[in-house]
Amino acid sequence: MFLLLLSALIPGVCTILQVQRNERRFYDQLDGLWTFVREERNSPSVGIKRDWHLYDLSEFENATVMPVPSAYNDLTADREVREHVGWVWYQRKFFVSVRDKYYRHFVRFSSVQYYAVVFINKKIVGIHVGGHLPFEIDITNHVLFDDENRLTVAVNNTLTSETIPPGEFRYIQKQHGGRKQYSDGFVILEKMFQENVKQRLSISE
């Protein structure tokens, strides 16, 4: 409900064609190691409610690093991470030169599974639902020039009967009272870019 309500209020999220480099466009890849924080399994949006995007996630007690793109479920022997369903948080910093102030600036995600909430410099800039199409968000009015910019992405990999693909999670009772969870989970699966598009300026007296 939170995601669908905000998506109606925040413009600028759209699906797009392949990223390109030409006389009007250039881009920087944001692939690499990102700070990674996992909420408690199936937590009720704790990070959203507590404004985790306002903080440096690397200072969190359970912070680690995660390569982007990747499926975090495939990269660890830790059962809690491998079987995690719910919210995880990614964060990294990037630099924008003052010479690029006459460009429009976007962040582009090639694939995020399944719900993504994107923040730049502590401000929410967009929400996307759906794991199989690229999308970009205009961050022109939020970037800092000749300074570090902090990009935070909250992702929820929960699948339901209404997602594509549809899915569910369920608990199975084990003999000794333990519970095992089965689910699909992928998160940031494809390359990510910070894209810059030269704008046309109108000059008036």
N, C-alpha and C positions, 0 to 999 in steps of 0.2 A: 504494500500500500504506500509506504513512504517513497519508494522508487517511482512508482507510477504518478504520484501526485507531483513530485518535484520535476519530473520530466516534462510536464505540461507547463511548468513555470519558467524553465530555463531553456532559452533558444540556443542555436549554434551547434547542435549535434546532428551530424548527417553522415550517410554512407557516401563513399567516393571511389573514384577510379584509382589505378595504380599511381603511386608517388613517382614524380619525375623531376629531372633537373634540366633547366634551360635558361634562356636569357632573363626570364622573369621569376624563376623559382629555383630554390635550392633547399637542401635539407641536411639535418644531422641525425644520425641514428642514435637512439637512446637505449640500444641493447646493452647488456652487461650485467654486472652484479648490482642488485637493488637491495636496500634494507627491507627486511621481511618480518612482519609480526602477525601471528595467528591469534585470533580470538578463541575463547573457549568454544568447544564444539556445540553447534546449534544455539549459540548465544543470541539473545534478542537484540541484535544491533548495538552491542555495548559501545563499540568504537564510535559509531555515528552519534549516539546519545551523549557520549563524553567528549566529543570534539577532538578525537585523536589527530585530526588533520592540523591542529594548531601546534603540535609538538614535533620535536625531532625524534622520530621513531627509533633511531639507533640507540637512544638512551633508555628504551624500555628493557625491562629485565629479561624478557623472552625474545628479544630481537636477535635476528640472525641475518644472513644474506642469502639471496636467491637469484639465480640467473634468469634473465628475461631475454628471449622467450624461453619458456619451459613449462612443463606440467609438474608442479611441486610434488604431487603424489607419487611420481616416478623416481624421485631423486633422493629418497631417504629410506633407511631401514626402520626409522622411528614409526611405530604403528599409529601413534596419535596424529602424526602429520600425514602419513600415507592414507589414512581413512578419514581425514578431516572433511566435514561438510559444514559450510557456513562462511563466515566472513574472514578474509585475510587482507592484510594491508601491505602495499608496496610504496616505497618512497626513494627518490633520488634527487640530485641537484643538477642543474645545467646552466650554462652561461649564455647570455645574449649580448652581443656587442652593440655599442651605441651606434655604430655605422649601419646597423640594420633597423633603425627606428622608423624608416620610411617603408618598411615591409609590414604586411599582415602576418601574424604568427599563429600557427596551429600546432596542436599535438595530434598525432595520428596513431591509432591502434589498428593493427591488422586483424587481430582476433582476441577477444576477451570472453572467457566462459564463466559466468553467464550474465551477471549484473555488475555494472561498473559505475562507481561514483568518483568523479575526477575533481581534484582540488589543485589550484596553483596559488602559491604564496598565501596559504591559509584561507582562500576563498573557493567556494564551490563554483565550478565553471561548466559542468555538464554531467549528464547521466545517460548511460546507454544500456539497453536490454537486448540480449541476443548474442550468441556466441560464434557466429559463422560469417559475419560480414565486417569489413573494415569500417571504421568511423573516425571522424576528426572533429575537433573542438577548437573554435576560434578563441585564442587566449591573448589577442593583441592588447586589450585594455588592462591586462593583469600582469604582463611581464615587466621585469626590472631590467634596465639597460646598464651594461658594464657592471653587472652584479650577478650574484648567484640567484637562481630561481629554484624554488622547491616544489617538486611535483609529487603529489600523493594520490594513490589510487586504491580505493576500497573495492574489493571484489567478493562477490558471493557466488559460489559454484553450485548452489542447490538447484536440482532439477525437479520439475513438477509435471503433472499431466498436461500442462499448457505450454511447456517449453519444447524446443526442437534441439536435440531429440527429447522426447518425454522420458521421465524417470521418476524414481522415488527413493527415499531412504527408509529403512526399517530396522528395528532392533530385533535380534533373535536371542532368546534366552539360552544360555549355555548351562551345562550340568552344575557348575559350581557357582551359579548366581551371576556370572559375568555376562556382559552383553557385547555383541559384535554388530558393527554397522556396515551395511553394504551401500555403496553409492557410486555415482560417476562424478569425477572432479578433475578439472583441467586447468583453468585460470588463464594466464596470459600465454597464448600459444604461438603467436607469430611476432614478427619484427615490429618495432616501434620507432617512430620518427618525431622530430620537431621540425616542422616544415615552415618555410618562409616564402611569402608571395609578395612581389613588388606591387604597391598600390599606386593608382593614378591620383595625383594631387591636384586639387583645384585652388587656384590662387586668385584672391579677390582683394580689392583695395579697401 
